[in-house]
Amino acid sequence: MAQVAPRGRSTPAGYLSIGQVLARLAPEFPSLTSSKLRFLEVQGIVAPTRTESGYRKFSPGDLERLRLALSLQRDHYMPLQRIREVLDERDAGHEVGAFMPPSIMATPRRYRRDELIAAAGADANLLGDAITAGLMAGADSYDERSLALLRALAGLAEHGIQPRHVRSLRQNAERDVALVETALAPMLRRTDATARARAGELAPELVRRLDELRAAFVLTALERITP
C-alpha cells in the first residue's frame, strides 16, 4: 500500500527520503543504515529539511555531501570533525584539492587482472597463489587496496616468502576484527542510532591501535636478529 504524502509544506522536486538515499548509496556503501544517516545528521554532516509531519527530505547536495563524507571515512579514516570542515569549505566554494592530499581527491582506479599484475610488478602465478591462499579474491577488476597487497606479496616473494607462508596474517586480521567486535559489543547491543553509529566510528580507530601494537612487537623482536 502506497504511503500517503504528508500534508503541509511541500519539498522541492528531486528531494529524497531516507529510504531513497539508502537505495542510491547502498551499492557503494553496503553497511550504510538509516541509523548511520541519522547519526551523520546529528554530527552536522547533512541537514535535511523536514516536512510538517517530521519526515526527513534530502537534497541532491545532501546526497553528494554524504557520498564524499562516507568515502573519506571509509577509504581514509578521516574523523568526522575534519570531514565536516572539508565539506563546509567545499560548499563555501573553495577548491577542495587546495587543502586536501591529492590521494584523497583522486578518483579510485580499477585494474584489470593484467593491469594489476603489471602495476604490482608481479606475475600471474603469484596472483593465483594469493587467491588460492585466501589472501585475495578472484575478480574481473581490482582496487588500489588489492594493488598494494599484491605489490607487498611481490616484494616478499623476491626473498622466498610466498603467499602460503603469510596466510596466518589474514587469520590474525580476522581475530583482530573479532577482538574489536567484542570491545564494541555494548554499543552494538544498544538500539539507539547514536550508539551504533559511534561503534562504526570507533572500529577503525581500534584497528589502528592494534596495528601500532603489532608494529611495536615486531620491531622489538627484530632487535634479536639484527645488529
N, C-alpha and C positions, 0 to 999 in steps of 0.2 A: 504494500500500500504506500503510495507516494506521500511524503511528509508535506503538510500544508505550509507554505511560506509564511513566516511571521508577519503580522500586520505592523504598521508603524513606518518609520523612515526606511527607505529602500537603500540598498547599497549599489554602487555603480556596476555596470556590466563588466564581467571579467574577474570579479572578486570570487574567492573560493572558500568553501567550508573547510573545516579540519579534515574531513574525510577526503575531500578532493585534493588538498595539499599532500596528504599521505600518499594518495594514488599517484601523484606527479613525482614525488621524491623517492618512493619506495624502491624503484629499480636501482637507484644509485646508493640509497642508504636503507638497506633491508631492516636494520634494527630500530629505525625511527618509529616512534609510537606517539599517540595523542598526548600521553603524559609528558614525553620529552618536549613536544611542541609547546605545551603549557609552561613547562619549566623555562624554556628559552624565552617565552613571553615575559615571565616574571623577571628574568635576568636582563631584560631590555634589548634582546637581540631583534625582536619584532614587536610591533604594537598594532595588532589587528583592530579594525573597527568592530563595533558591536551593534547589533540590531536592538530594538527596544525590548525584545524578548531575551537578550543576552547572548545570542549566537555570535560566535567569532566569524569574521569575514576577512580573509587575507587578500591583499592587493598583489598585483604582479611584482611590485617592488619588494613586498614582504617575501614572496617566493624566492626571489633572487638573493635576498639577504640570508634566508635560511640555507639555500644551496651553498653559498660561499662560506657561511659560518660552519656548516656541517663538514664541508671539505677541509677547512683549516683545522677543525678539531680532530677529524679522523686521520688525515694524512700528515699533519704537522704538530699534533698535540698542543696546539695553541690554546692558552687559557681563555675563558670567556671574556674576562675583562679586556684583554688585548684584542680579541675578536670584535668586541663591541666598538673599540676605538677605531679599528680598521674600517668597519662598516660605516661608522659615522663620518670618517674622513672621506670615504668614497661618496657617500650621499651628499656631502658638502661640495662635491665637485672636484676634489683633489685627485690626482693620479695615484692610484693605489700602488703602482710599481715604484713610486718615488720613495716610499717608506717601508717597503716590504722586500725580503730577499727574493731574487729572481726565481729561485726554485719553487717558491710558493705560487708565483703568478703564472708559471709555465703551464700550458695545457698538458695534462697527463698523456703520455705517449703509450701506445700499444705496439707490441712487437710480434711479428710472425715468428714461427719457430726458427726459421733460418736467420732472421734478423737478430733474434735473441742470442743464438749461438755465436754469431759473428761479433755482436756488441760485447758479449761476455768474454771473448777470447777462449771459448770452449770448443767442444766438438759434439757431434750428435750422440756419441756413446756416453759422454758424461751426463748430458741431459737425460738420456734414457735411464742411466743408473740412478740419477737423482729422483726420477719419477718412481722407479722400482723400489727405492729405499723409503718412499713415502715423504721425501723432503719437499717435493713439488708435485703439483697436479698436472696431468696431461691436459693440454688445451690448444685451441686454434690460435690464440693470441695471449700475450703475457704483458704484465705491467712492469713498472720500474722496480717494484719490490722483488719480483721474480728475477729481474736482471741483476740486481745487487746480490741476490742469493746465489745465482749461477756463477757470477763473477767470483764470489768468495770461494765457491767449490772448485772453480778452475785454479785459483791460486793455491789451494790446499793440494789439489791433485798433482801439481808440479813437485810436491815434496812427498808424494806417495800416500797422501791421506785421501781416501776415496769416500764417496757418499755413504757407503755402508758403514764406514768407521765412525761417522758422526750422527748416525741415526738416533743415538741416545740424546743428542741435543734437542731434537724435536720432541722426544718423550719428556725431557726436562721442562721444555716450554709448556707442554700440556699440564705438567704438575704445577708450574708457576701459576697458570690460569686457575687451576683448582684451588690453589692457596689464596689467590686474590678473591675468588668467588666466596670462599669461606669467610674471609675478612669482611666482605661486604654483605654477607648474608642478612644481618639485622636490618640493613637498609632495603635489601631486595624483598624481604618478607613484608615490609610495610606497603600499604595500598595507596598512600598519598603520592601524588606525582612528583613533588619536590624531592622526597627521599630517594625514590627510584632513579630520578634523573641525576641526583647527586652521586649515586653509586656509579653511574656511567661516566661521570666526570672524574671520579677518584681512581677508576680502574687503570687508565694509562699511567697515572702518577705512581701507583703502587708497582706497576711493571717496571717503570724506570728505576725505582729504588732497588728492586731485585736485580736489575742489570748492573747497577753500581756495586752492589754487594758481590755479585758474581765476579765482576772485573777485579775487585779488590782481592778476592780469594785467589784468582788465577795469578795475579801479579805477585802475591806472596809466595805461591807455590813455585813460580818461575825462579825465584831467588835461590832455590835449592839446586837448580840445574844450570844456572848461568853465573859467570864470574862477576 
